């Protein structure tokens, strides 16, 4: 019988009243398995072209520079060696623990953009090269700062600059990351909530449009304009996120999962999953299980 494997829930070195844990290291390969942890993490990787980065149900091969922020305790992640041939990979990992409530310092106006970014990073947030270059100098020297106050000050400056950059994108789907749907528009939010609760059923444009109080054609245009995605793609991504979570967390058959997530037939599910995720559902499940271990 095959050994059951699961995500490591990492116990970080941060203790009690600590704020930051900084690890700046050079290495030849990535060996740490897929894991998650209570505290927030900013992870920078340099000279690691060809490494595969997995965050939730997102899987991408990275280039020379990679910078990702993760602020959910349940979102598993791993950097895998894959096709990387580099002899000198540099990885800077900053784990941090800040109170983000409305009554904390982060609830005040000067921290608004940072609080918004940290909220978005519950799905994993990947930064473009332009943002990485803007904070590279501060990241590069962070581990050399001996005074704790000044280290925290510099790290806050890094977060602030990243929060002001454009082009950052979320990685995991909200349904996989178990994040409640959010939206600035009350109409769109009502529709998103309906989809989230009824993703396993057939979705009719007329029904969704009526929830928003609009005609079907006007609603389609409004949804695309407001979210940057067409309605069909949004529904498919929501269903795929739930399906990916079931592949990882349950032993249900792929056929069962397909129908449980609203796909009308198995071949259609397999085809769409491979197109969107870059691998078949069975490969997705196998890839996750290969990198999970019991601790």
Buried (B, 14 or more C-beta within 10 A) or exposed (E): EEEEBBBBEBEBEBEEEBBBBBEBEEEEEBEEBBBBBBBBBBBBBBBBBBBBBBBBBBBBBBEEBBBBBBBBEBBBBBBBBBEBEBEEBBBBBBBBBBEBEEEEEBEEEEBEBBBEBBBBBBBBBBBBBEBBEBBBEBBBEBBEBEEEEEBBEBBBEBBBBBBEBEEBEBBBBBBBBBBEBEBEBEBBBBBBBBBBEEBEEEBEBEBBBBBBEBEBEEBBEBBBEEBEEEBEEBBBBBBBBBBBBBBBEEEEEBBEBBBBBBBEEBEEBBEBBBEBBEBBBEEBBEBBBEBBBEE
